Amino acid sequence: MSPTLTWTRARRIALRAQGMGLARRSDPPTTATSRRALARTLERTHLLQIDSVSVFARAHHLPVFTRRGLWDPAVLEDAVRPGPQRTLRESLAHEATYTTPEIHRLLAFRRRTTSEKDWGAVRDIAVTSPHLFPQIREVLQDIGPASAATVSKHLGDTERGEGWGWRRTATQWAVEYLFRTGDLDCVGRSSQFERLYSLAAEEHASPVSAAQDETASIEQLVLRAARSLGVAEISSLADYFRLRLREVAPAAERLILQGELQEVEVSHPTGTRKMLLHRDAPAPAPLRVAALVSPFDPIVFHRPRLAHLFDVDYRIGIYTPAAQRTAGYYSLLFLLGDLIPARVDLRADRARKVLEVRGAYREPLPHLPARQRPEDQALIEALAMELRRASRWQGLNTIEVLTGPGTGELSIPLAAATRGHADFG
């Protein structure tokens, strides 16, 4: 019979596995402390999912803040640049992500598989413009790192497809394909947040067969996902690096036989859920933490896991028509202890140096017993303190909480809690 974990203990294990519960910095960071904060975050997460939305802070900057407090995201840009100090690569892991070199290496089988795929757009290019791929390499050799749009313009290719969606030139499609196959490397982002590409260093083939290499890599990726998650359903292990469930299941079975993973049952008001516990999962000690969490943070980016473990149903507003939004445009989740009792819709007005709270919403937490929910006063005080920390991180001087229709039931008490502490610049 499998060991049993309570729902609360499973949440605590999951959060501590992700590096939550440690002291977070509130004073101005240095380059050295920022580098340590980034490194220690990546020791737990292995990746930072990239997102271009900067209404408050970019999604790949937030996980370090969530775990370590104030830090300087400029060290992330330095970490991606080629050279002896490079510690991160942009890869297609969980969508577009910054990953450690180890994870980038383990994903080589995916780049190899992509190179063997027959994309519709790439197939058309191969037939109609076979010279395009070597031309792209020549341009990047001549002009150095450049965006796909710059390469396309350099080659005089301005013809975009018609209709809605990804309207790219043939050159831009070809550049994207070469990046996905590993022929091109992303060495940073432009001021418009476009990828900057360069020719990739040659990847040395594994001495074992491609099939053996893929099997071994998937097993190692599953093991790292399991350690990062602490306790997880197999679907969450697959989602972490966007692996197929049919690839992950046999790898998980082997890891169970090796003693790396253990089958456990997690109690839940709707019924017991079967999960896998990593051998080195942290103890389920209570957490004293209050932190904002990006919707693309590894803690929450697998939405079924967010629902099962934290009782939160999250749909990001940026992909939802304004009239259908129920909790703002780009709301961040608010973690308090091992619960997510609220979310806030934030906007940094950098011209006025104001953090706008456009909405503050209580999470329904439909399955959580009322006695386990934080009291409103404790929730508001903790949220107000975290907003002040977030404001300092972003160089903002005041907090303005909007109230009125659509701003959420927590907006009025939060406005009162922040009003007396408005100026801290």
HUSULQUI-V211292 format. One record per residue. N is the residue number from 1. RES is the residue in three letters. PSI is psi in whole degrees, -180 to 180 (none if undefined). NEAR is the number of other C-alpha atoms within 8 Angstrom. D_LAST is the distance of its C-alpha to the last C-alpha in Angstrom with 2 decimals. Layout:
BEGIN
n=N res=RES psi=PSI near=NEAR d_last=D_LAST
n=N res=RES psi=PSI near=NEAR d_last=D_LAST
END
This chain:
BEGIN
n=1 res=MET psi=136 near=2 d_last=57.10
n=2 res=SER psi=144 near=6 d_last=53.44
n=3 res=PRO psi=156 near=7 d_last=50.97
n=4 res=THR psi=138 near=8 d_last=48.78
n=5 res=LEU psi=142 near=10 d_last=45.02
n=6 res=THR psi=161 near=9 d_last=43.36
n=7 res=TRP psi=-42 near=10 d_last=40.84
n=8 res=THR psi=-46 near=7 d_last=38.08
n=9 res=ARG psi=-38 near=10 d_last=39.10
n=10 res=ALA psi=-42 near=13 d_last=39.21
n=11 res=ARG psi=-43 near=12 d_last=35.60
n=12 res=ARG psi=-41 near=14 d_last=34.48
n=13 res=ILE psi=-45 near=15 d_last=36.51
n=14 res=ALA psi=-43 near=13 d_last=35.10
n=15 res=LEU psi=-44 near=13 d_last=31.46
n=16 res=ARG psi=-33 near=12 d_last=32.12
n=17 res=ALA psi=-29 near=14 d_last=34.13
n=18 res=GLN psi=5 near=13 d_last=31.09
n=19 res=GLY psi=15 near=10 d_last=29.03
n=20 res=MET psi=155 near=11 d_last=27.24
n=21 res=GLY psi=-5 near=10 d_last=26.95
n=22 res=LEU psi=167 near=7 d_last=25.59
n=23 res=ALA psi=142 near=5 d_last=22.49
n=24 res=ARG psi=139 near=8 d_last=19.29
n=25 res=ARG psi=136 near=10 d_last=16.59
n=26 res=SER psi=-15 near=7 d_last=13.11
n=27 res=ASP psi=165 near=5 d_last=12.10
n=28 res=PRO psi=135 near=8 d_last=11.79
n=29 res=PRO psi=160 near=10 d_last=15.30
n=30 res=THR psi=171 near=8 d_last=18.01
n=31 res=THR psi=-42 near=8 d_last=20.78
n=32 res=ALA psi=-46 near=6 d_last=23.16
n=33 res=THR psi=-32 near=9 d_last=21.27
n=34 res=SER psi=-40 near=14 d_last=20.64
n=35 res=ARG psi=-41 near=9 d_last=24.34
n=36 res=ARG psi=-40 near=8 d_last=25.34
n=37 res=ALA psi=-43 near=11 d_last=23.24
n=38 res=LEU psi=-47 near=10 d_last=24.93
n=39 res=ALA psi=-43 near=8 d_last=28.32
n=40 res=ARG psi=-32 near=8 d_last=28.22
n=41 res=THR psi=-46 near=14 d_last=27.27
n=42 res=LEU psi=-24 near=11 d_last=30.16
n=43 res=GLU psi=-32 near=7 d_last=32.49
n=44 res=ARG psi=-39 near=10 d_last=32.23
n=45 res=THR psi=-31 near=10 d_last=31.91
n=46 res=HIS psi=-12 near=11 d_last=33.81
n=47 res=LEU psi=162 near=9 d_last=32.11
n=48 res=LEU psi=116 near=13 d_last=29.08
n=49 res=GLN psi=134 near=13 d_last=30.09
n=50 res=ILE psi=138 near=11 d_last=28.94
n=51 res=ASP psi=143 near=7 d_last=27.81
n=52 res=SER psi=-17 near=7 d_last=26.80
n=53 res=VAL psi=127 near=7 d_last=24.77
n=54 res=SER psi=31 near=7 d_last=21.12
n=55 res=VAL psi=-34 near=9 d_last=20.07
n=56 res=PHE psi=-65 near=7 d_last=17.28
n=57 res=ALA psi=149 near=10 d_last=18.18
n=58 res=ARG psi=146 near=12 d_last=21.67
n=59 res=ALA psi=-33 near=16 d_last=23.90
n=60 res=HIS psi=-9 near=10 d_last=24.78
n=61 res=HIS psi=-25 near=9 d_last=21.23
n=62 res=LEU psi=-39 near=12 d_last=20.73
n=63 res=PRO psi=-34 near=13 d_last=23.50
n=64 res=VAL psi=-43 near=12 d_last=22.02
n=65 res=PHE psi=-42 near=10 d_last=18.66
n=66 res=THR psi=-39 near=11 d_last=20.90
n=67 res=ARG psi=-35 near=13 d_last=22.87
n=68 res=ARG psi=-7 near=13 d_last=20.77
n=69 res=GLY psi=-151 near=11 d_last=17.06
n=70 res=LEU psi=132 near=16 d_last=14.54
n=71 res=TRP psi=165 near=15 d_last=16.69
n=72 res=ASP psi=108 near=9 d_last=17.10
n=73 res=PRO psi=-12 near=8 d_last=19.51
n=74 res=ALA psi=-27 near=6 d_last=20.87
n=75 res=VAL psi=-24 near=10 d_last=23.13
n=76 res=LEU psi=-42 near=8 d_last=24.78
n=77 res=GLU psi=-40 near=9 d_last=25.82
n=78 res=ASP psi=-36 near=9 d_last=27.27
n=79 res=ALA psi=-22 near=10 d_last=29.09
n=80 res=VAL psi=-24 near=13 d_last=30.92
n=81 res=ARG psi=140 near=10 d_last=32.20
n=82 res=PRO psi=149 near=7 d_last=35.86
n=83 res=GLY psi=180 near=5 d_last=36.73
n=84 res=PRO psi=-22 near=4 d_last=37.14
n=85 res=GLN psi=4 near=8 d_last=33.49
n=86 res=ARG psi=127 near=10 d_last=33.73
n=87 res=THR psi=-2 near=8 d_last=33.11
n=88 res=LEU psi=151 near=10 d_last=32.79
n=89 res=ARG psi=144 near=12 d_last=35.03
n=90 res=GLU psi=125 near=12 d_last=34.61
n=91 res=SER psi=164 near=9 d_last=37.38
n=92 res=LEU psi=89 near=8 d_last=38.66
n=93 res=ALA psi=-85 near=11 d_last=38.28
n=94 res=HIS psi=89 near=10 d_last=36.55
n=95 res=GLU psi=-152 near=8 d_last=36.37
n=96 res=ALA psi=124 near=10 d_last=34.55
n=97 res=THR psi=157 near=13 d_last=32.77
n=98 res=TYR psi=127 near=12 d_last=31.66
n=99 res=THR psi=162 near=15 d_last=34.10
n=100 res=THR psi=157 near=12 d_last=35.12
n=101 res=PRO psi=-34 near=9 d_last=38.20
n=102 res=GLU psi=-46 near=7 d_last=40.29
n=103 res=ILE psi=-39 near=10 d_last=39.63
n=104 res=HIS psi=-42 near=11 d_last=40.19
n=105 res=ARG psi=-42 near=7 d_last=43.54
n=106 res=LEU psi=-21 near=11 d_last=44.51
n=107 res=LEU psi=8 near=10 d_last=43.98
n=108 res=ALA psi=-35 near=9 d_last=46.46
n=109 res=PHE psi=-33 near=11 d_last=49.13
n=110 res=ARG psi=-40 near=8 d_last=47.12
n=111 res=ARG psi=-38 near=11 d_last=46.87
n=112 res=ARG psi=-42 near=10 d_last=50.59
n=113 res=THR psi=-42 near=9 d_last=51.37
n=114 res=THR psi=-40 near=9 d_last=49.41
n=115 res=SER psi=-21 near=9 d_last=51.45
n=116 res=GLU psi=-5 near=6 d_last=54.58
n=117 res=LYS psi=159 near=6 d_last=53.52
n=118 res=ASP psi=78 near=6 d_last=54.98
n=119 res=TRP psi=146 near=6 d_last=52.17
n=120 res=GLY psi=-51 near=6 d_last=53.55
n=121 res=ALA psi=-41 near=8 d_last=51.51
n=122 res=VAL psi=-37 near=11 d_last=52.18
n=123 res=ARG psi=-43 near=9 d_last=55.86
n=124 res=ASP psi=-42 near=9 d_last=56.17
n=125 res=ILE psi=-42 near=12 d_last=54.54
n=126 res=ALA psi=-32 near=8 d_last=56.86
n=127 res=VAL psi=-45 near=7 d_last=59.83
n=128 res=THR psi=-28 near=6 d_last=58.90
n=129 res=SER psi=62 near=8 d_last=56.79
n=130 res=PRO psi=-19 near=8 d_last=57.62
n=131 res=HIS psi=-11 near=6 d_last=56.57
n=132 res=LEU psi=-41 near=10 d_last=52.91
n=133 res=PHE psi=-49 near=8 d_last=51.78
n=134 res=PRO psi=-30 near=7 d_last=53.06
n=135 res=GLN psi=-41 near=8 d_last=51.70
n=136 res=ILE psi=-44 near=11 d_last=48.16
n=137 res=ARG psi=-40 near=9 d_last=48.53
n=138 res=GLU psi=-41 near=8 d_last=49.90
n=139 res=VAL psi=-46 near=11 d_last=47.03
n=140 res=LEU psi=-31 near=14 d_last=44.40
n=141 res=GLN psi=-36 near=9 d_last=46.54
n=142 res=ASP psi=-45 near=6 d_last=46.58
n=143 res=ILE psi=-7 near=7 d_last=43.05
n=144 res=GLY psi=-167 near=8 d_last=41.00
n=145 res=PRO psi=133 near=9 d_last=38.20
n=146 res=ALA psi=157 near=12 d_last=38.06
n=147 res=SER psi=165 near=11 d_last=37.29
n=148 res=ALA psi=-37 near=14 d_last=40.21
n=149 res=ALA psi=-39 near=7 d_last=39.85
n=150 res=THR psi=-43 near=8 d_last=40.14
n=151 res=VAL psi=-43 near=14 d_last=43.19
n=152 res=SER psi=-45 near=13 d_last=44.72
n=153 res=LYS psi=-39 near=9 d_last=44.27
n=154 res=HIS psi=-34 near=8 d_last=45.69
n=155 res=LEU psi=1 near=6 d_last=48.77
n=156 res=GLY psi=21 near=6 d_last=49.13
n=157 res=ASP psi=104 near=10 d_last=48.70
n=158 res=THR psi=3 near=7 d_last=47.10
n=159 res=GLU psi=110 near=7 d_last=49.13
n=160 res=ARG psi=157 near=8 d_last=46.99
n=161 res=GLY psi=166 near=7 d_last=48.42
n=162 res=GLU psi=163 near=5 d_last=48.73
n=163 res=GLY psi=-171 near=5 d_last=47.23
n=164 res=TRP psi=153 near=5 d_last=44.02
n=165 res=GLY psi=-148 near=4 d_last=42.03
n=166 res=TRP psi=94 near=4 d_last=41.91
n=167 res=ARG psi=90 near=9 d_last=43.55
n=168 res=ARG psi=155 near=10 d_last=43.90
n=169 res=THR psi=166 near=12 d_last=46.37
n=170 res=ALA psi=-38 near=11 d_last=48.97
n=171 res=THR psi=-43 near=13 d_last=47.19
n=172 res=GLN psi=-39 near=12 d_last=43.89
n=173 res=TRP psi=-41 near=11 d_last=45.80
n=174 res=ALA psi=-40 near=12 d_last=47.53
n=175 res=VAL psi=-45 near=11 d_last=44.33
n=176 res=GLU psi=-43 near=9 d_last=42.88
n=177 res=TYR psi=-44 near=10 d_last=46.17
n=178 res=LEU psi=-31 near=10 d_last=46.20
n=179 res=PHE psi=-44 near=12 d_last=42.71
n=180 res=ARG psi=-28 near=12 d_last=43.81
n=181 res=THR psi=-10 near=13 d_last=46.92
n=182 res=GLY psi=0 near=11 d_last=45.11
n=183 res=ASP psi=-28 near=9 d_last=46.68
n=184 res=LEU psi=150 near=13 d_last=43.29
n=185 res=ASP psi=142 near=11 d_last=40.06
n=186 res=CYS psi=123 near=12 d_last=36.53
n=187 res=VAL psi=20 near=14 d_last=34.60
n=188 res=GLY psi=-173 near=10 d_last=31.25
n=189 res=ARG psi=149 near=10 d_last=29.92
n=190 res=SER psi=176 near=9 d_last=29.73
n=191 res=SER psi=-22 near=5 d_last=26.87
n=192 res=GLN psi=10 near=5 d_last=28.68
n=193 res=PHE psi=27 near=7 d_last=28.64
n=194 res=GLU psi=146 near=9 d_last=32.39
n=195 res=ARG psi=141 near=12 d_last=34.02
n=196 res=LEU psi=121 near=13 d_last=35.18
n=197 res=TYR psi=150 near=15 d_last=38.62
n=198 res=SER psi=169 near=13 d_last=40.80
n=199 res=LEU psi=135 near=10 d_last=44.16
n=200 res=ALA psi=149 near=8 d_last=43.92
n=201 res=ALA psi=150 near=4 d_last=45.48
n=202 res=GLU psi=131 near=4 d_last=48.74
n=203 res=GLU psi=125 near=4 d_last=48.55
n=204 res=HIS psi=134 near=4 d_last=51.45
n=205 res=ALA psi=147 near=4 d_last=53.57
n=206 res=SER psi=145 near=7 d_last=53.92
n=207 res=PRO psi=-17 near=4 d_last=57.29
n=208 res=VAL psi=173 near=6 d_last=57.96
n=209 res=SER psi=161 near=7 d_last=58.85
n=210 res=ALA psi=-41 near=8 d_last=56.28
n=211 res=ALA psi=-44 near=6 d_last=57.05
n=212 res=GLN psi=-42 near=8 d_last=56.65
n=213 res=ASP psi=-42 near=11 d_last=53.41
n=214 res=GLU psi=-45 near=9 d_last=52.00
n=215 res=THR psi=-45 near=9 d_last=53.12
n=216 res=ALA psi=-40 near=8 d_last=51.63
n=217 res=SER psi=-43 near=11 d_last=48.31
n=218 res=ILE psi=-41 near=13 d_last=48.00
n=219 res=GLU psi=-42 near=12 d_last=48.79
n=220 res=GLN psi=-37 near=9 d_last=46.10
n=221 res=LEU psi=-41 near=11 d_last=43.52
n=222 res=VAL psi=-42 near=13 d_last=44.53
n=223 res=LEU psi=-42 near=10 d_last=44.25
n=224 res=ARG psi=-37 near=8 d_last=40.70
n=225 res=ALA psi=-42 near=11 d_last=39.71
n=226 res=ALA psi=-40 near=15 d_last=41.31
n=227 res=ARG psi=-38 near=12 d_last=39.46
n=228 res=SER psi=-32 near=11 d_last=36.09
n=229 res=LEU psi=-22 near=13 d_last=36.87
n=230 res=GLY psi=-66 near=16 d_last=38.62
n=231 res=VAL psi=132 near=14 d_last=40.81
n=232 res=ALA psi=152 near=14 d_last=41.54
n=233 res=GLU psi=157 near=10 d_last=44.17
n=234 res=ILE psi=-30 near=12 d_last=45.98
n=235 res=SER psi=-33 near=8 d_last=44.59
n=236 res=SER psi=-35 near=10 d_last=41.04
n=237 res=LEU psi=-41 near=14 d_last=42.32
n=238 res=ALA psi=-40 near=13 d_last=43.77
n=239 res=ASP psi=-30 near=11 d_last=40.66
n=240 res=TYR psi=-45 near=12 d_last=38.37
n=241 res=PHE psi=20 near=10 d_last=39.88
n=242 res=ARG psi=50 near=9 d_last=41.64
n=243 res=LEU psi=159 near=10 d_last=45.06
n=244 res=ARG psi=142 near=8 d_last=48.08
n=245 res=LEU psi=-36 near=9 d_last=49.07
n=246 res=ARG psi=-20 near=6 d_last=52.62
n=247 res=GLU psi=-35 near=9 d_last=51.33
n=248 res=VAL psi=-38 near=15 d_last=49.15
n=249 res=ALA psi=-52 near=9 d_last=51.77
n=250 res=PRO psi=-33 near=8 d_last=54.26
n=251 res=ALA psi=-42 near=12 d_last=51.56
n=252 res=ALA psi=-39 near=12 d_last=50.29
n=253 res=GLU psi=-43 near=8 d_last=53.90
n=254 res=ARG psi=-40 near=8 d_last=54.38
n=255 res=LEU psi=-30 near=12 d_last=51.19
n=256 res=ILE psi=-45 near=11 d_last=52.41
n=257 res=LEU psi=-33 near=8 d_last=55.74
n=258 res=GLN psi=-8 near=7 d_last=54.01
n=259 res=GLY psi=7 near=8 d_last=52.09
n=260 res=GLU psi=-33 near=10 d_last=48.65
n=261 res=LEU psi=152 near=14 d_last=48.12
n=262 res=GLN psi=135 near=10 d_last=49.44
n=263 res=GLU psi=132 near=11 d_last=50.20
n=264 res=VAL psi=163 near=12 d_last=48.65
n=265 res=GLU psi=129 near=12 d_last=48.63
n=266 res=VAL psi=120 near=13 d_last=45.44
n=267 res=SER psi=146 near=11 d_last=46.12
n=268 res=HIS psi=146 near=9 d_last=44.62
n=269 res=PRO psi=-26 near=6 d_last=45.45
n=270 res=THR psi=-1 near=5 d_last=47.05
n=271 res=GLY psi=160 near=6 d_last=49.08
n=272 res=THR psi=140 near=9 d_last=48.92
n=273 res=ARG psi=135 near=8 d_last=47.31
n=274 res=LYS psi=130 near=9 d_last=48.58
n=275 res=MET psi=173 near=12 d_last=46.04
n=276 res=LEU psi=130 near=13 d_last=46.08
n=277 res=LEU psi=128 near=13 d_last=44.45
n=278 res=HIS psi=146 near=12 d_last=43.67
n=279 res=ARG psi=-37 near=8 d_last=45.48
n=280 res=ASP psi=24 near=6 d_last=42.31
n=281 res=ALA psi=141 near=11 d_last=40.19
n=282 res=PRO psi=161 near=8 d_last=37.84
n=283 res=ALA psi=148 near=6 d_last=38.75
n=284 res=PRO psi=53 near=10 d_last=37.58
n=285 res=ALA psi=148 near=7 d_last=35.53
n=286 res=PRO psi=150 near=7 d_last=33.06
n=287 res=LEU psi=137 near=9 d_last=29.46
n=288 res=ARG psi=89 near=7 d_last=26.39
n=289 res=VAL psi=143 near=9 d_last=23.90
n=290 res=ALA psi=115 near=11 d_last=21.47
n=291 res=ALA psi=146 near=10 d_last=20.42
n=292 res=LEU psi=141 near=10 d_last=20.17
n=293 res=VAL psi=126 near=12 d_last=23.25
n=294 res=SER psi=148 near=10 d_last=24.13
n=295 res=PRO psi=-11 near=11 d_last=27.53
n=296 res=PHE psi=19 near=9 d_last=28.66
n=297 res=ASP psi=143 near=13 d_last=27.86
n=298 res=PRO psi=-22 near=10 d_last=31.13
n=299 res=ILE psi=-36 near=10 d_last=30.68
n=300 res=VAL psi=0 near=10 d_last=31.36
n=301 res=PHE psi=-15 near=9 d_last=32.66
n=302 res=HIS psi=103 near=11 d_last=36.26
n=303 res=ARG psi=-38 near=9 d_last=36.29
n=304 res=PRO psi=-37 near=6 d_last=39.51
n=305 res=ARG psi=-41 near=12 d_last=38.03
n=306 res=LEU psi=-41 near=15 d_last=34.93
n=307 res=ALA psi=-45 near=10 d_last=37.40
n=308 res=HIS psi=-43 near=8 d_last=39.78
n=309 res=LEU psi=-39 near=9 d_last=37.44
n=310 res=PHE psi=-1 near=11 d_last=34.49
n=311 res=ASP psi=30 near=11 d_last=36.31
n=312 res=VAL psi=128 near=11 d_last=33.94
n=313 res=ASP psi=112 near=7 d_last=35.31
n=314 res=TYR psi=129 near=6 d_last=32.78
n=315 res=ARG psi=119 near=4 d_last=33.34
n=316 res=ILE psi=137 near=10 d_last=30.59
n=317 res=GLY psi=-23 near=14 d_last=30.09
n=318 res=ILE psi=-21 near=7 d_last=29.89
n=319 res=TYR psi=10 near=5 d_last=33.62
n=320 res=THR psi=133 near=8 d_last=34.48
n=321 res=PRO psi=143 near=8 d_last=35.35
n=322 res=ALA psi=-40 near=7 d_last=32.80
n=323 res=ALA psi=-19 near=4 d_last=35.42
n=324 res=GLN psi=-2 near=6 d_last=36.02
n=325 res=ARG psi=137 near=10 d_last=32.48
n=326 res=THR psi=-14 near=6 d_last=32.01
n=327 res=ALA psi=44 near=15 d_last=28.52
n=328 res=GLY psi=-179 near=12 d_last=26.53
n=329 res=TYR psi=-47 near=10 d_last=26.39
n=330 res=TYR psi=63 near=10 d_last=24.69
n=331 res=SER psi=139 near=13 d_last=24.00
n=332 res=LEU psi=142 near=12 d_last=22.76
n=333 res=LEU psi=148 near=12 d_last=24.67
n=334 res=PHE psi=115 near=14 d_last=23.15
n=335 res=LEU psi=128 near=14 d_last=24.94
n=336 res=LEU psi=112 near=13 d_last=25.37
n=337 res=GLY psi=-124 near=9 d_last=27.89
n=338 res=ASP psi=19 near=11 d_last=30.67
n=339 res=LEU psi=159 near=7 d_last=30.27
n=340 res=ILE psi=86 near=12 d_last=28.47
n=341 res=PRO psi=-5 near=14 d_last=28.36
n=342 res=ALA psi=167 near=11 d_last=25.95
n=343 res=ARG psi=153 near=14 d_last=24.43
n=344 res=VAL psi=139 near=15 d_last=21.53
n=345 res=ASP psi=109 near=14 d_last=21.55
n=346 res=LEU psi=151 near=14 d_last=18.18
n=347 res=ARG psi=130 near=10 d_last=17.24
n=348 res=ALA psi=112 near=13 d_last=14.29
n=349 res=ASP psi=92 near=9 d_last=14.28
n=350 res=ARG psi=-27 near=7 d_last=12.90
n=351 res=ALA psi=-40 near=5 d_last=14.13
n=352 res=ARG psi=-5 near=5 d_last=12.04
n=353 res=LYS psi=48 near=11 d_last=9.02
n=354 res=VAL psi=135 near=14 d_last=10.23
n=355 res=LEU psi=111 near=14 d_last=11.73
n=356 res=GLU psi=128 near=12 d_last=15.14
n=357 res=VAL psi=101 near=13 d_last=17.33
n=358 res=ARG psi=-11 near=13 d_last=20.69
n=359 res=GLY psi=145 near=17 d_last=22.74
n=360 res=ALA psi=115 near=16 d_last=22.90
n=361 res=TYR psi=136 near=13 d_last=26.41
n=362 res=ARG psi=135 near=10 d_last=28.42
n=363 res=GLU psi=137 near=9 d_last=30.70
n=364 res=PRO psi=-36 near=6 d_last=34.36
n=365 res=LEU psi=63 near=9 d_last=35.33
n=366 res=PRO psi=-25 near=5 d_last=38.95
n=367 res=HIS psi=-5 near=7 d_last=40.65
n=368 res=LEU psi=127 near=8 d_last=38.41
n=369 res=PRO psi=142 near=6 d_last=39.96
n=370 res=ALA psi=-34 near=5 d_last=38.06
n=371 res=ARG psi=-19 near=4 d_last=38.06
n=372 res=GLN psi=-6 near=6 d_last=35.97
n=373 res=ARG psi=144 near=8 d_last=33.12
n=374 res=PRO psi=147 near=7 d_last=29.94
n=375 res=GLU psi=150 near=6 d_last=29.77
n=376 res=ASP psi=-43 near=6 d_last=27.54
n=377 res=GLN psi=-44 near=6 d_last=25.42
n=378 res=ALA psi=-40 near=8 d_last=24.86
n=379 res=LEU psi=-48 near=11 d_last=24.09
n=380 res=ILE psi=-43 near=12 d_last=21.51
n=381 res=GLU psi=-44 near=9 d_last=19.73
n=382 res=ALA psi=-41 near=10 d_last=19.72
n=383 res=LEU psi=-42 near=11 d_last=18.61
n=384 res=ALA psi=-41 near=11 d_last=15.65
n=385 res=MET psi=-40 near=8 d_last=14.56
n=386 res=GLU psi=-36 near=11 d_last=15.17
n=387 res=LEU psi=-36 near=9 d_last=13.25
n=388 res=ARG psi=-39 near=9 d_last=10.04
n=389 res=ARG psi=-43 near=11 d_last=11.12
n=390 res=ALA psi=-39 near=9 d_last=12.01
n=391 res=SER psi=-44 near=14 d_last=8.79
n=392 res=ARG psi=-41 near=12 d_last=7.22
n=393 res=TRP psi=-39 near=10 d_last=10.62
n=394 res=GLN psi=5 near=8 d_last=10.62
n=395 res=GLY psi=31 near=8 d_last=7.52
n=396 res=LEU psi=149 near=13 d_last=6.73
n=397 res=ASN psi=-27 near=13 d_last=4.33
n=398 res=THR psi=161 near=12 d_last=7.42
n=399 res=ILE psi=131 near=15 d_last=10.73
n=400 res=GLU psi=120 near=11 d_last=14.03
n=401 res=VAL psi=117 near=13 d_last=17.19
n=402 res=LEU psi=144 near=11 d_last=20.33
n=403 res=THR psi=164 near=11 d_last=23.44
n=404 res=GLY psi=-174 near=5 d_last=27.06
n=405 res=PRO psi=134 near=5 d_last=29.85
n=406 res=GLY psi=-3 near=7 d_last=29.14
n=407 res=THR psi=-1 near=14 d_last=25.65
n=408 res=GLY psi=156 near=12 d_last=27.09
n=409 res=GLU psi=-16 near=8 d_last=28.04
n=410 res=LEU psi=-5 near=11 d_last=24.78
n=411 res=SER psi=-42 near=14 d_last=22.62
n=412 res=ILE psi=-51 near=9 d_last=23.36
n=413 res=PRO psi=-31 near=8 d_last=22.73
n=414 res=LEU psi=-38 near=13 d_last=19.54
n=415 res=ALA psi=-41 near=12 d_last=18.29
n=416 res=ALA psi=-38 near=8 d_last=19.22
n=417 res=ALA psi=-28 near=11 d_last=17.58
n=418 res=THR psi=-13 near=12 d_last=14.09
n=419 res=ARG psi=-38 near=8 d_last=14.49
n=420 res=GLY psi=-4 near=6 d_last=13.96
n=421 res=HIS psi=39 near=7 d_last=10.68
n=422 res=ALA psi=-42 near=10 d_last=9.05
n=423 res=ASP psi=111 near=7 d_last=5.90
n=424 res=PHE psi=24 near=7 d_last=3.80
n=425 res=GLY psi=none near=7 d_last=0.00
END
